[in-house]
Amino acid sequence: MDVERFWFRAAVAGEEVELCSGAEAWQVPADMPSADVLGLYRAEIVAADAIITAMPTDAMPTDAMPNWWPDFFTDFPPRPLRRTILHVIAETAAHAGHLDAARELIAGTQWVVLTD
């Protein structure tokens, strides 16, 4: 959910958001119920959808770049909303692929097997 929070609420809309850093950004507290995790993710999706709906896809975040832009993105140029949407789709797909690879290793089975 940090991906959607960062790219849509912060980078596109210019909202100052709280982000986790390091491993904390990718770990769920052991005592957090899965329903809460999914609820937080769904809330970020609703916020992202509202931003996407309100802006033209060629909109540039010229005034939206926050003063607290992460230091690891100092040379990252502003981009139109369309490119941000594509970036988030690609990043989400990559992480879903990583998760599926981990599932295959744990289960010892493959779901999709392509052959010649």
C-alpha positions as CSV (number, residue, x, y, z in Angstrom):
1,M,0.0,0.0,0.0
2,D,3.0,2.3,0.4
3,V,3.4,2.1,-3.4
4,E,-0.1,3.6,-4.0
5,R,0.3,6.0,-1.1
6,F,3.6,7.3,-2.4
7,W,3.0,7.5,-6.1
8,F,-0.6,8.8,-6.2
9,R,-1.1,10.7,-2.9
10,A,2.4,12.1,-2.6
11,A,4.0,12.2,-6.1
12,V,0.8,13.0,-8.1
13,A,-1.4,14.9,-5.6
14,G,1.3,16.5,-3.5
15,E,-0.1,15.2,-0.3
16,E,2.4,14.9,2.6
17,V,2.0,11.3,3.7
18,E,3.7,9.1,6.3
19,L,5.8,6.4,4.7
20,C,7.6,3.6,6.4
21,S,11.3,3.0,5.5
22,G,13.5,0.0,5.0
23,A,12.1,-3.4,5.9
24,E,9.3,-1.9,7.9
25,A,7.7,-0.8,4.6
26,W,7.3,-4.4,3.5
27,Q,6.5,-6.2,6.7
28,V,3.1,-6.5,8.5
29,P,3.1,-6.6,12.3
30,A,2.6,-10.1,13.5
31,D,-0.5,-9.2,15.5
32,M,-2.3,-7.4,12.6
33,P,-5.2,-9.4,11.3
34,S,-5.2,-9.9,7.5
35,A,-8.6,-8.2,7.2
36,D,-7.0,-5.0,8.6
37,V,-4.1,-5.3,6.1
38,L,-6.6,-5.7,3.2
39,G,-8.7,-2.9,4.5
40,L,-5.8,-0.5,4.6
41,Y,-4.8,-1.5,1.1
42,R,-8.4,-1.0,-0.2
43,A,-8.5,2.5,1.4
44,E,-5.3,3.4,-0.4
45,I,-6.8,2.2,-3.7
46,V,-9.9,4.3,-3.1
47,A,-7.7,7.3,-2.5
48,A,-5.6,6.6,-5.6
49,D,-8.8,6.1,-7.7
50,A,-10.1,9.5,-6.6
51,I,-6.9,11.2,-7.6
52,I,-6.8,9.4,-11.0
53,T,-10.4,10.2,-11.7
54,A,-9.9,13.9,-10.8
55,M,-6.9,14.5,-13.0
56,P,-6.3,14.3,-16.7
57,T,-3.9,11.5,-17.6
58,D,-1.4,14.0,-19.2
59,A,-1.4,16.2,-16.0
60,M,2.1,16.9,-14.7
61,P,2.7,17.2,-11.0
62,T,4.5,20.5,-11.4
63,D,3.4,22.0,-8.1
64,A,2.7,18.7,-6.4
65,M,6.3,17.6,-5.8
66,P,6.5,17.7,-2.0
67,N,9.4,19.3,-0.1
68,W,10.0,16.0,1.6
69,W,10.7,14.1,-1.6
70,P,12.8,11.1,-0.6
71,D,16.5,11.6,-1.0
72,F,16.8,8.4,-3.0
73,F,14.7,10.1,-5.8
74,T,16.6,13.3,-6.0
75,D,17.2,12.9,-9.8
76,F,13.8,11.4,-10.5
77,P,12.0,13.7,-12.9
78,P,8.3,14.6,-12.6
79,R,6.1,12.5,-15.0
80,P,2.6,12.7,-16.2
81,L,-0.1,10.8,-14.4
82,R,-0.3,8.3,-17.3
83,R,3.3,7.2,-16.7
84,T,2.8,7.0,-13.0
85,I,-0.2,4.7,-13.5
86,L,1.9,2.5,-15.8
87,H,4.8,2.5,-13.3
88,V,2.5,1.4,-10.5
89,I,0.9,-1.4,-12.7
90,A,4.4,-2.6,-13.5
91,E,5.6,-2.5,-9.9
92,T,2.6,-4.3,-8.6
93,A,2.9,-7.0,-11.3
94,A,6.6,-7.5,-10.5
95,H,5.8,-7.9,-6.7
96,A,2.9,-10.2,-7.5
97,G,5.3,-12.3,-9.5
98,H,7.8,-12.4,-6.6
99,L,5.0,-13.5,-4.3
100,D,4.0,-16.2,-6.8
101,A,7.5,-17.5,-7.0
102,A,7.7,-17.7,-3.2
103,R,4.4,-19.5,-3.2
104,E,5.7,-22.0,-5.7
105,L,8.9,-22.6,-3.6
106,I,6.8,-23.1,-0.5
107,A,4.1,-25.3,-2.1
108,G,6.5,-27.2,-4.3
109,T,4.1,-26.8,-7.2
110,Q,3.7,-24.5,-10.2
111,W,0.5,-22.9,-11.3
112,V,1.3,-21.9,-14.8
113,V,3.8,-23.9,-16.8
114,L,4.6,-22.9,-20.4
115,T,6.0,-25.5,-22.8
116,D,7.2,-25.3,-26.4
